[in-house]
Amino acid sequence: MNRKSSTRISDDAPLVTQEDIDRSRFRVNLQDVPHKQRVNIMLDTGVISFFKNKAGKRGYQTLINETLKRAIHDEEIETVLRRIIREELAHKQ
């Protein structure tokens, strides 16, 4: 049995480009949702296995993304703390 789709696609509709998506704002419950960008990246098989085992049903790519965001945040905190410590040491001299 061969069924044809009843959905019609209009040739008049403009194509959506990556630039259109980048300019758009996605909202959930009236709060902006961060944009994500599809990338291809080569990772060691051990790294992928680690995150797949740790993630379980959650999704290993989400876990990798959250780990990278935490690393960025931790680096920012370290930079601020080092600056504060230098300032405090300079004041004591």
C-alpha positions in Angstrom: 0.0 0.0 0.0 1.5 3.3 -1.1 0.3 6.4 0.6 1.0 9.9 -0.6 1.4 12.6 2.0 -1.5 15.0 2.2 0.9 17.8 3.3 1.6 20.2 0.5 4.8 22.2 0.4 4.5 25.6 -1.1 7.3 26.6 -3.5 6.6 30.2 -2.6 7.9 29.8 1.0 11.3 31.3 1.5 14.2 29.0 2.4 15.4 29.3 6.0 19.2 29.7 6.2 21.6 29.3 9.1 21.9 33.1 9.2 18.1 33.4 9.8 18.4 30.9 12.7 21.4 32.8 14.2 19.4 36.0 14.1 16.3 34.4 15.7 15.4 34.4 19.4 14.1 31.2 20.9 11.9 31.6 23.9 10.5 29.1 26.5 8.1 30.5 29.1 9.1 34.0 28.0 12.8 33.4 28.8 15.4 33.3 26.1 16.8 29.9 25.3 20.5 29.8 24.5 21.3 29.1 20.9 23.2 25.9 20.0 25.3 25.4 16.9 25.9 22.1 15.2 29.6 21.3 14.9 31.7 18.3 13.9 34.5 17.6 16.4 37.0 14.7 16.7 37.2 13.3 20.3 39.2 10.4 21.6 37.2 7.2 21.9 38.0 7.1 25.6 36.5 10.5 26.1 33.3 9.5 24.3 33.1 6.2 26.2 33.6 8.1 29.5 30.7 10.5 28.8 28.4 7.9 27.4 28.9 5.7 30.5 28.4 8.7 32.9 25.4 10.1 31.0 23.3 7.0 30.9 19.9 7.9 29.4 20.5 11.6 29.8 22.5 12.1 26.6 26.3 12.2 26.4 26.5 15.2 24.2 24.5 17.3 26.7 26.9 16.1 29.4 29.9 17.1 27.3 28.3 20.6 26.7 27.7 21.1 30.4 31.2 20.0 31.3 32.7 22.5 28.8 30.5 25.3 30.2 31.6 24.5 33.7 35.2 24.6 32.6 34.7 28.0 31.2 33.0 29.2 34.3 35.7 27.8 36.6 38.4 29.5 34.5 36.6 32.8 34.8 36.4 32.4 38.6 40.1 31.5 38.8 41.0 34.6 36.8 39.0 36.8 39.1 40.4 35.3 42.3 44.0 35.7 41.0 43.3 39.4 40.3 41.8 39.9 43.7 44.7 38.2 45.5 47.2 40.3 43.5 45.4 43.5 44.5 45.2 42.5 48.1 49.0 41.6 48.2 49.8 45.0 46.5 47.8 46.9 49.2 49.6 45.2 52.0 53.1 46.2 50.8 
